[in-house]
Amino acid sequence: MPTLPTAQITLCSSRDTDIVAIAHGEQYPRAQTALQASGFQRRDNGTFALPANDPEISYYMVTALIDSAERHRTTVIINSRRYLGEVAEDLAAQLPGTWNATLSVHSHPIWQEDLVPWLWDSGELTQAVQTARVPYTATLSNGAGIELLLIERPGHDQDAYIVGAVAPEGFDDNYEEPNAPASLIAAAPELAAAITDRFLPAYQQALHARRTGEVASALARVREELETLRAMTGSGRFSDGTPLGTGVLAGATAAFRSRAWLGFQDFLVHGPALLEVCRPAWTDWPEDTDALDRLRASLQRASAVLAGGNEEPEDPRHVPSAATASEAEASRDAQLWSGIETWLSDGDALIRQARAAALTGHHTTPPAGDKSLLPAPPSLPPPPSAAPPHR
């Protein structure tokens, strides 16, 4: 990141308050002091604004700000672009559906580094956040899982902006993820059309591919580990022929249960959206309908079991006995293992149909209000303790 003055104030024009100011730099408190000393008022989102929308008053207050900034060793920058918060609000009103816009101020240069792990981008956005000074950003959210990040394109004085994706919930390792959509660059008047016509379709395609990849990878991984465990159980030996020691098989079984549960969680998180777009009748495998129905049923049962496991007793005086709790846990484990078995046996149909949906362009996001197939909250219980599943 280039070396910049340690305290800066960026001034932006605003239709609501005439001028909005942002204090930033390693010594940003000096810039904040200069703003407050010249009559600018701090707002809830960390920006500063003039108290009156009067050109004559604004002129004198900006003049006072320049004098105050000099005394506090702060550089004042006049931004040729309009205040980003208003650009984002106007953009949110033009996008399809209901969107909300939020401005964030990253006064200290190191704060913007917190954005990098959350970006899901293969274009210029990630590079800009990592290499240029981005003292403020705007987030656009549609309430159905899509979040976009809007920034002013660094190094360009003209009306140029970058829009890219924030990674959806349920994913890790977003940096340099191969399916990430590329951020787009456009002037403010073209942003809404570019996002609607180009970016959102590409985003949906990338998200579908990533979901499919996550579930396919987890399925392959758990199946391979199950085959290894079966081979050990049947032969009583390791893969190199060494006899199993006492307790080794029990430990391997416990380890498999934990890993199988982690893999099944990928299906719990991403399976509902994939099942939503599968249309077996439109593919060469209409017979997959029954398998998909079993997978839907297993998701619903697992979600119900997990939701029930998170419930507190209605009357704290009626705490279940240890025996009753043990029976309930055993029942829960058996139902969850049943779901894992279904996933292992029918998962190929889901992957096949999800890939077909991508080829035909019918991949979409489930409706925002449809929560029937979504899993319980992300705080999931430990892996089931029942025996390993058998196909």
C-alpha distance (Angstrom), angle and dihedral (degrees) to the residues before:
residue distance angle dihedral
M1 . . .
P2 3.83 . .
T3 3.80 120.2 .
L4 3.80 110.3 -100.5
P5 3.81 134.8 177.2
T6 3.77 110.0 -71.8
A7 3.83 92.9 -124.4
Q8 3.80 123.7 34.2
I9 3.79 139.7 167.2
T10 3.80 119.8 -156.2
L11 3.81 115.6 -159.6
C12 3.82 119.6 -156.1
S13 3.78 129.9 -176.8
S14 3.80 115.9 -114.2
R15 3.77 132.9 -170.7
D16 3.81 92.2 -147.9
T17 3.82 103.6 44.4
D18 3.81 102.5 13.2
I19 3.82 93.5 -125.7
V20 3.80 132.5 29.1
A21 3.81 120.3 -166.4
I22 3.81 129.8 -159.6
A23 3.81 121.6 -162.8
H24 3.80 115.7 -150.4
G25 3.79 145.5 149.2
E26 3.79 134.1 88.1
Q27 3.80 88.7 -68.1
Y28 3.81 95.1 39.6
P29 3.85 93.9 144.9
R30 3.83 87.1 71.7
A31 3.80 89.0 56.5
Q32 3.80 91.2 48.3
T33 3.79 90.6 51.6
A34 3.80 90.8 51.0
L35 3.80 90.8 51.6
Q36 3.78 94.7 48.7
A37 3.82 91.9 45.5
S38 3.82 90.4 56.3
G39 3.81 96.0 49.4
F40 3.81 103.1 -94.0
Q41 3.81 113.7 141.7
R42 3.79 123.5 -138.9
R43 3.81 116.7 -124.1
D44 3.80 130.6 -152.2
N45 3.80 94.0 -99.6
G46 3.81 92.9 56.1
T47 3.80 97.6 -101.2
F48 3.81 125.1 116.9
A49 3.80 126.7 -133.2
L50 3.78 140.5 -177.1
P51 3.81 113.8 -100.4
A52 3.81 94.0 -132.1
N53 3.78 135.1 41.8
D54 3.80 97.0 -136.9
P55 3.83 120.7 125.8
E56 3.81 94.1 -146.9
I57 3.80 93.3 48.7
S58 3.79 90.3 44.5
Y59 3.81 91.1 53.5
Y60 3.80 93.1 54.2
M61 3.81 93.1 43.6
V62 3.80 93.2 50.3
T63 3.79 88.7 48.8
A64 3.79 88.6 51.8
L65 3.79 89.6 47.7
I66 3.81 92.3 55.1
D67 3.82 90.1 52.7
S68 3.80 91.1 45.5
A69 3.80 92.1 47.8
E70 3.79 91.3 52.4
R71 3.79 90.6 53.0
H72 3.82 90.1 50.2
R73 3.82 94.4 45.3
T74 3.79 92.4 -114.1
T75 3.80 129.0 144.1
V76 3.82 118.9 -134.6
I77 3.82 118.3 -147.1
I78 3.80 124.0 -167.4
N79 3.80 108.7 -145.4
S80 3.80 114.1 -147.4
R81 3.81 90.2 -153.9
R82 3.78 126.2 81.5
Y83 3.81 118.9 -102.9
L84 3.81 106.8 -69.7
G85 3.80 94.0 -135.6
E86 3.81 91.2 62.2
V87 3.81 91.9 44.0
A88 3.81 88.2 54.6
E89 3.82 93.2 46.8
D90 3.81 91.5 51.3
L91 3.79 90.0 47.0
A92 3.82 92.7 50.1
A93 3.81 89.9 53.9
Q94 3.82 91.0 54.4
L95 3.81 99.1 48.1
P96 3.82 120.3 94.1
G97 3.77 113.4 -93.1
T98 3.79 125.7 4.5
W99 3.79 117.6 -37.6
N100 3.78 132.9 176.0
A101 3.81 125.7 -152.9
T102 3.82 124.8 -149.3
L103 3.80 127.3 -179.0
S104 3.81 120.1 -145.7
V105 3.81 124.8 -165.6
H106 3.83 118.4 -147.0
S107 3.78 98.2 -168.4
H108 3.80 96.9 170.2
P109 3.82 113.5 56.8
I110 3.79 92.1 -129.0
W111 3.81 91.8 59.5
Q112 3.78 93.6 71.2
E113 3.81 88.9 60.7
D114 3.80 86.8 72.7
L115 3.81 87.5 70.0
V116 3.81 95.6 61.4
P117 3.85 99.5 76.7
W118 3.81 90.3 51.5
L119 3.79 98.1 49.7
W120 3.78 117.1 101.8
D121 3.75 100.7 -167.1
S122 3.79 141.6 129.8
G123 3.81 95.7 -173.8
E124 3.78 139.8 65.7
L125 3.81 98.3 -57.3
T126 3.80 97.0 78.5
Q127 3.79 91.8 44.2
A128 3.81 91.4 50.4
V129 3.81 93.6 50.0
Q130 3.81 91.0 48.4
T131 3.80 99.9 44.1
A132 3.82 108.6 25.4
R133 3.79 135.1 54.6
V134 3.82 110.0 -96.8
P135 3.82 105.6 175.8
Y136 3.82 94.9 174.4
T137 3.80 137.6 20.4
A138 3.79 137.3 -178.9
T139 3.80 126.1 -134.9
L140 3.80 121.7 -151.4
S141 3.81 116.4 -160.4
N142 3.79 129.5 -179.7
G143 3.81 96.8 -165.1
A144 3.82 91.0 -119.3
G145 3.79 98.4 86.4
I146 3.80 102.0 -78.7
E147 3.80 118.0 118.2
L148 3.79 124.4 175.3
L149 3.79 129.4 -168.9
L150 3.81 119.3 -140.9
I151 3.81 122.5 -165.0
E152 3.77 137.3 164.7
R153 3.79 108.7 -102.4
P154 3.83 105.4 -105.6
G155 3.79 117.4 -123.6
H156 3.80 94.4 20.5
D157 3.80 119.4 101.1
Q158 3.76 93.7 -172.3
D159 3.81 123.4 87.9
A160 3.83 96.4 -75.2
Y161 3.81 127.2 141.5
I162 3.80 137.3 178.7
V163 3.81 122.3 -140.6
G164 3.80 123.1 -171.9
A165 3.78 141.1 154.4
V166 3.77 132.3 -84.8
A167 3.80 109.1 -145.4
P168 3.82 114.6 -97.5
E169 3.79 120.2 -117.9
G170 3.78 116.6 -85.2
F171 3.81 97.9 46.0
D172 3.79 134.5 100.2
D173 3.81 132.3 -173.2
N174 3.79 95.1 40.1
Y175 3.80 95.7 162.7
E176 3.83 111.1 104.2
E177 3.81 90.3 -8.6
P178 3.84 105.0 171.7
N179 3.82 96.2 -130.8
A180 3.82 95.3 50.7
P181 3.82 114.6 131.3
A182 3.79 118.3 -121.8
S183 3.80 117.5 -109.6
L184 3.80 116.6 -119.9
I185 3.79 132.2 -132.4
A186 3.80 121.4 -144.2
A187 3.78 143.7 143.6
A188 3.80 117.3 -101.0
P189 3.84 96.1 -100.1
E190 3.82 91.2 53.6
L191 3.82 98.6 41.6
A192 3.82 98.7 91.4
A193 3.80 94.3 48.8
A194 3.80 92.7 44.1
I195 3.81 92.5 50.9
T196 3.81 94.0 44.7
D197 3.79 98.4 43.5
R198 3.80 101.9 32.7
F199 3.77 116.2 12.0
L200 3.81 103.4 43.7
P201 3.84 94.1 49.1
A202 3.81 89.7 48.6
Y203 3.81 89.7 46.6
Q204 3.81 92.2 52.4
Q205 3.79 91.4 48.6
A206 3.81 91.7 49.2
L207 3.80 92.5 46.5
H208 3.80 92.0 50.2
A209 3.81 91.1 49.6
R210 3.78 91.3 49.2
R211 3.79 93.8 48.7
T212 3.78 90.8 48.8
G213 3.79 91.2 48.7
E214 3.80 93.3 48.8
V215 3.82 93.6 52.1
A216 3.82 93.8 41.6
S217 3.82 91.8 50.1
A218 3.80 92.8 47.8
L219 3.81 91.6 47.8
A220 3.80 93.2 50.6
R221 3.78 92.0 45.9
V222 3.81 95.6 50.7
R223 3.81 92.7 44.5
E224 3.80 91.1 52.2
E225 3.79 91.3 49.9
L226 3.81 91.0 47.5
E227 3.80 91.2 52.9
T228 3.81 89.9 49.9
L229 3.80 91.0 51.1
R230 3.81 91.8 48.3
A231 3.76 91.4 50.0
M232 3.81 90.9 51.1
T233 3.80 91.2 47.1
G234 3.79 93.7 48.9
S235 3.80 97.3 44.7
G236 3.77 102.0 30.8
R237 3.80 88.0 -135.9
F238 3.77 142.1 96.1
S239 3.80 118.5 -107.3
D240 3.82 90.2 -93.6
G241 3.81 91.4 55.6
T242 3.80 96.9 -102.7
P243 3.83 111.3 143.0
L244 3.77 115.8 -110.3
G245 3.78 115.1 -106.0
T246 3.78 125.4 -133.0
G247 3.78 111.6 -67.6
V248 3.80 94.5 7.6
L249 3.78 94.5 111.1
A250 3.80 92.2 48.7
G251 3.79 90.3 50.8
A252 3.80 92.1 47.2
T253 3.80 90.2 50.1
A254 3.79 92.0 51.0
A255 3.80 90.9 48.0
F256 3.79 90.8 50.4
R257 3.80 91.5 50.6
S258 3.79 90.5 54.8
R259 3.80 94.2 47.3
A260 3.80 92.7 44.7
W261 3.78 89.7 52.8
L262 3.81 91.3 51.3
G263 3.79 90.2 51.1
F264 3.79 92.2 47.9
Q265 3.80 89.3 53.5
D266 3.82 88.2 63.4
F267 3.80 87.3 57.0
L268 3.81 91.4 47.1
V269 3.80 91.4 52.6
H270 3.82 101.3 39.5
G271 3.80 103.9 21.7
P272 3.83 96.8 80.5
A273 3.80 93.7 57.8
L274 3.81 92.1 45.8
L275 3.79 93.4 48.8
E276 3.79 89.5 49.1
V277 3.81 92.2 65.8
C278 3.81 101.2 37.7
R279 3.82 114.5 113.7
P280 3.83 107.9 179.0
A281 3.80 93.0 178.5
W282 3.81 89.1 63.1
T283 3.82 93.4 53.9
D284 3.78 138.6 64.6
W285 3.82 89.2 -100.1
P286 3.82 107.7 61.1
E287 3.80 88.1 152.6
D288 3.83 88.0 73.3
T289 3.80 88.3 80.1
D290 3.81 93.3 89.9
A291 3.81 92.8 48.9
L292 3.79 91.6 50.2
D293 3.79 90.9 49.2
R294 3.81 89.4 53.6
L295 3.78 90.6 49.7
R296 3.81 91.5 50.2
A297 3.78 90.4 50.2
S298 3.80 91.5 48.5
L299 3.81 90.3 51.5
Q300 3.77 92.0 50.9
R301 3.81 92.3 48.1
A302 3.81 93.4 46.8
S303 3.80 91.9 47.3
A304 3.80 90.6 49.9
V305 3.81 91.6 48.6
L306 3.80 92.3 49.2
A307 3.78 92.5 46.4
G308 3.79 90.5 50.0
G309 3.79 91.2 49.5
N310 3.81 90.4 56.8
E311 3.80 95.0 53.0
E312 3.81 120.7 107.4
P313 3.84 120.7 -136.6
E314 3.81 110.6 -88.9
D315 3.80 90.6 -134.1
P316 3.83 114.2 35.4
R317 3.83 89.0 -154.2
H318 3.80 89.5 65.4
V319 3.80 99.9 65.2
P320 3.83 110.8 165.1
S321 3.78 116.9 -111.7
A322 3.79 121.3 -108.7
A323 3.81 90.7 -104.1
T324 3.79 92.7 49.9
A325 3.81 91.5 46.9
S326 3.80 90.3 49.8
E327 3.80 91.4 51.0
A328 3.80 90.8 48.5
E329 3.80 91.1 50.1
A330 3.80 91.7 49.1
S331 3.81 90.2 50.4
R332 3.78 91.1 48.9
D333 3.80 91.8 49.2
A334 3.79 92.4 49.5
Q335 3.80 92.0 51.4
L336 3.78 92.6 47.7
W337 3.80 91.9 48.7
S338 3.77 88.2 50.8
G339 3.80 87.6 57.4
I340 3.81 91.2 49.3
E341 3.80 90.3 50.8
T342 3.81 91.1 51.5
W343 3.79 90.6 49.0
L344 3.80 92.2 49.9
S345 3.79 93.6 48.7
D346 3.83 100.0 39.7
G347 3.78 102.4 27.8
D348 3.80 93.7 100.0
A349 3.80 90.3 64.3
L350 3.80 91.1 54.0
I351 3.81 93.4 49.6
R352 3.81 91.8 46.0
Q353 3.81 92.9 49.8
A354 3.82 93.6 43.0
R355 3.79 90.6 54.2
A356 3.79 90.1 47.7
A357 3.80 89.7 52.2
A358 3.80 89.5 54.3
L359 3.80 91.6 52.0
T360 3.79 92.9 49.8
G361 3.80 93.6 45.0
H362 3.82 95.0 -122.2
H363 3.81 96.0 123.2
T364 3.81 111.0 123.4
T365 3.78 138.8 156.9
P366 3.85 116.5 -96.7
P367 3.82 113.3 -103.6
A368 3.79 112.0 -81.8
G369 3.80 93.4 -120.9
D370 3.82 97.2 47.0
K371 3.80 106.9 97.5
S372 3.81 97.9 151.9
L373 3.78 94.9 108.5
L374 3.77 100.1 32.6
P375 3.81 117.3 113.1
A376 3.77 126.9 -115.4
P377 3.82 119.2 -83.4
P378 3.83 114.7 -59.6
S379 3.81 92.3 -100.0
L380 3.79 95.5 94.5
P381 3.82 127.1 -178.5
P382 3.80 124.5 -110.2
P383 3.82 118.4 -78.5
P384 3.79 117.1 -75.0
S385 3.77 116.1 -92.2
A386 3.80 98.9 -144.4
A387 3.78 124.2 113.0
P388 3.80 119.5 -75.0
P389 3.80 114.5 -81.2
H390 3.80 120.5 -100.4
R391 3.76 122.7 -150.5
